[in-house]
Amino acid sequence: MSLEQTEVPTRRVLLVDDHELIRCGVRSLYADIDGVAIDWFEADSLEQGLEVYARNAPIDAVLLDLNLNDCKGLQGLRRFVQCHPDARVAVFSGTQDEFVVRQARALGAVAYVHKGALMEDMRRTLGAFLKSQPGKREPGVPASAALFPKFAASGVYDRISELGPRHLEILELVLSGCANQEISQSMSLSLGTVKNYVSALLLALDVKSRSHLISLFR
């Protein structure tokens, strides 16, 4: 009489990172998490990640690096969520900058996985991410606190939460060091419009200069 075999649960996870060594390391270290086998898919660019996700649906989760060869910063997260609204995306980044983390969450990320975390801490975060409820994340519904770094309350970030999406896009570009002319070109806005947005940001955050604005997020 043969023993009945128990099927091991499996999750299909897409890792989008342009460093082959990192992809290899993650795949090797986390072949399974808390008894859940991981079937890894890989992509080395945003474009490839979007294609792999579409071609191999259903994908249970996505680990998305923020700095890819074809996309920098939160623009990649914004585009992934726009192209695949039902995707459960965790940002996979080496920074724990509070603005970046809060913006990633506001843009629809379900979790934030720090590349520099200790192996056990990363395993814990990935485990919580994979165990969290699948499905589209509705705007305004908070994700589990275990999936994001914790920060002290801040009036600055409370004011940021009240800004519109276009203001936030421009704020991100300002903090990345872009001049008004560069923002104008990248967003197809007139220079006067960009200046108006930047002035509104300074007013909303109660700062007098661009350099003062940038210093708030360092």
C-alpha positions as CSV (number, residue, x, y, z in Angstrom):
1,M,0.0,0.0,0.0
2,S,1.7,3.2,-1.1
3,L,1.7,6.3,1.1
4,E,-0.3,9.2,-0.2
5,Q,2.0,12.1,-1.2
6,T,1.2,15.6,0.0
7,E,1.4,18.2,-2.7
8,V,3.8,21.0,-1.9
9,P,2.3,24.4,-2.4
10,T,4.0,26.5,-5.1
11,R,4.1,30.2,-5.9
12,R,5.1,31.6,-9.2
13,V,7.3,34.7,-8.7
14,L,8.8,37.0,-11.2
15,L,12.1,38.7,-10.3
16,V,13.0,41.8,-12.4
17,D,16.6,42.9,-11.8
18,D,19.4,43.8,-14.2
19,H,22.1,42.1,-12.1
20,E,22.5,38.4,-13.0
21,L,24.4,37.7,-9.8
22,I,21.5,39.1,-7.7
23,R,18.9,37.1,-9.6
24,C,21.0,33.9,-9.2
25,G,21.5,34.5,-5.5
26,V,17.9,35.1,-4.8
27,R,16.8,32.1,-6.8
28,S,19.3,29.9,-5.0
29,L,18.7,31.2,-1.4
30,Y,14.9,31.2,-1.6
31,A,14.0,28.1,-3.6
32,D,11.4,27.6,-1.0
33,I,10.1,29.8,1.9
34,D,8.2,28.4,4.9
35,G,7.4,25.2,3.1
36,V,6.2,27.0,0.0
37,A,8.2,26.1,-3.2
38,I,9.1,29.1,-5.4
39,D,8.9,28.7,-9.2
40,W,11.1,31.7,-10.2
41,F,10.8,33.6,-13.5
42,E,13.4,36.2,-14.4
43,A,13.8,39.4,-16.4
44,D,16.7,41.8,-16.7
45,S,14.7,44.9,-17.8
46,L,11.3,46.5,-17.3
47,E,10.2,45.7,-20.8
48,Q,11.2,42.1,-20.5
49,G,9.5,41.9,-17.1
50,L,6.2,43.2,-18.6
51,E,6.5,40.6,-21.4
52,V,7.4,37.7,-19.1
53,Y,4.5,38.6,-16.8
54,A,2.0,38.6,-19.7
55,R,3.4,35.5,-21.3
56,N,3.4,33.3,-18.1
57,A,0.2,34.3,-16.4
58,P,-0.8,33.7,-13.7
59,I,2.1,35.1,-11.8
60,D,1.5,35.2,-8.0
61,A,4.0,37.9,-7.2
62,V,6.6,40.3,-8.7
63,L,9.9,41.5,-7.2
64,L,10.7,44.7,-9.0
65,D,14.1,46.5,-8.8
66,L,13.7,50.2,-9.0
67,N,16.9,51.0,-10.9
68,L,16.9,49.1,-14.2
69,N,18.8,49.8,-17.4
70,D,15.6,50.9,-19.2
71,C,13.9,52.6,-16.3
72,K,14.9,54.5,-13.2
73,G,13.1,55.1,-9.9
74,L,9.4,54.7,-9.3
75,Q,8.5,55.2,-12.9
76,G,9.0,51.5,-13.4
77,L,6.6,50.6,-10.6
78,R,4.1,53.1,-12.0
79,R,4.3,51.6,-15.4
80,F,4.1,47.9,-14.3
81,V,1.0,48.6,-12.2
82,Q,-0.6,50.5,-15.1
83,C,0.1,47.7,-17.6
84,H,-0.9,44.9,-15.2
85,P,-3.3,46.3,-12.6
86,D,-3.8,43.0,-10.9
87,A,-0.1,42.4,-10.4
88,R,1.1,42.0,-6.8
89,V,4.3,43.9,-6.9
90,A,6.9,44.2,-4.2
91,V,9.6,46.8,-4.6
92,F,13.1,45.2,-4.4
93,S,15.6,48.0,-3.6
94,G,18.8,48.8,-1.9
95,T,17.4,52.1,-0.4
96,Q,15.1,52.5,2.6
97,D,14.6,56.2,1.9
98,E,11.3,57.1,3.6
99,F,10.0,59.1,0.6
100,V,10.7,56.2,-1.8
101,V,9.0,53.7,0.5
102,R,6.0,55.8,1.0
103,Q,5.7,56.6,-2.7
104,A,6.0,52.9,-3.6
105,R,3.2,52.1,-1.3
106,A,1.0,54.9,-2.6
107,L,1.6,53.8,-6.2
108,G,0.3,50.3,-5.5
109,A,3.3,48.2,-4.2
110,V,2.2,45.4,-1.9
111,A,5.5,45.1,-0.1
112,Y,9.0,46.6,0.1
113,V,11.9,44.2,0.2
114,H,15.3,45.7,1.1
115,K,18.2,44.2,-0.8
116,G,20.6,44.9,2.1
117,A,18.5,43.0,4.7
118,L,19.8,40.0,6.6
119,M,18.9,36.7,5.0
120,E,16.4,35.8,7.8
121,D,14.8,39.3,7.6
122,M,14.4,39.0,3.9
123,R,13.0,35.5,4.2
124,R,10.5,36.8,6.7
125,T,9.4,39.7,4.5
126,L,9.1,37.5,1.4
127,G,7.2,34.9,3.4
128,A,4.7,37.5,4.6
129,F,4.4,38.9,1.1
130,L,3.6,35.5,-0.4
131,K,1.1,34.6,2.3
132,S,-0.7,37.9,2.0
133,Q,-4.0,37.8,0.3
134,P,-3.8,37.8,-3.6
135,G,-5.9,39.9,-5.8
136,K,-6.0,43.6,-6.8
137,R,-5.0,46.0,-4.0
138,E,-7.8,48.6,-3.7
139,P,-6.7,52.2,-3.3
140,G,-6.7,53.4,0.3
141,V,-6.6,49.9,1.8
142,P,-3.4,49.6,3.9
143,A,-1.1,46.6,3.3
144,S,0.2,44.6,6.3
145,A,2.7,46.6,8.3
146,A,5.1,43.7,8.2
147,L,5.5,44.2,4.5
148,F,6.9,47.8,4.8
149,P,9.6,49.5,6.9
150,K,8.2,51.4,9.8
151,F,8.8,55.2,10.1
152,A,8.0,57.7,12.8
153,A,5.0,60.0,12.1
154,S,6.1,63.1,10.1
155,G,4.2,66.2,9.2
156,V,6.1,66.5,6.0
157,Y,4.9,63.1,4.7
158,D,1.4,63.8,5.9
159,R,1.4,66.8,3.6
160,I,2.9,64.8,0.8
161,S,0.0,62.4,1.0
162,E,-2.4,65.2,0.1
163,L,-0.6,66.1,-3.1
164,G,-1.9,65.0,-6.5
165,P,-0.2,62.3,-8.7
166,R,1.3,64.8,-11.1
167,H,2.8,66.8,-8.2
168,L,4.3,63.6,-6.8
169,E,5.8,62.7,-10.2
170,I,7.5,66.1,-10.4
171,L,8.6,65.9,-6.8
172,E,10.3,62.5,-7.5
173,L,12.1,64.1,-10.5
174,V,13.2,67.1,-8.4
175,L,14.6,64.9,-5.7
176,S,16.5,62.8,-8.3
177,G,18.3,66.1,-9.3
178,C,16.4,67.0,-12.5
179,A,16.3,70.7,-13.5
180,N,13.0,72.3,-14.6
181,Q,14.0,72.0,-18.2
182,E,14.7,68.3,-17.9
183,I,11.4,67.7,-16.2
184,S,9.7,69.7,-18.9
185,Q,11.2,67.5,-21.6
186,S,10.6,64.2,-19.8
187,M,7.0,64.9,-19.0
188,S,6.1,66.8,-22.1
189,L,5.0,69.9,-20.1
190,S,5.8,73.5,-20.8
191,L,8.5,75.0,-18.7
192,G,6.0,77.5,-17.2
193,T,3.8,74.6,-16.1
194,V,6.7,72.8,-14.5
195,K,7.7,76.0,-12.6
196,N,4.1,76.3,-11.4
197,Y,4.2,72.7,-10.1
198,V,7.5,73.2,-8.4
199,S,6.2,76.5,-6.7
200,A,3.2,74.6,-5.5
201,L,5.4,71.9,-4.0
202,L,7.5,74.5,-2.2
203,L,4.3,76.1,-0.8
204,A,2.7,72.8,0.2
205,L,5.8,71.6,2.1
206,D,6.4,75.1,3.6
207,V,10.0,75.5,2.2
208,K,11.6,78.5,0.6
209,S,13.9,76.9,-1.9
210,R,14.6,73.9,-4.1
211,S,17.7,73.0,-2.0
212,H,15.6,73.2,1.2
213,L,13.0,70.9,-0.4
214,I,15.7,68.3,-1.3
215,S,17.2,68.5,2.2
216,L,13.9,67.3,3.7
217,F,14.4,63.9,2.1
218,R,18.1,63.2,2.9
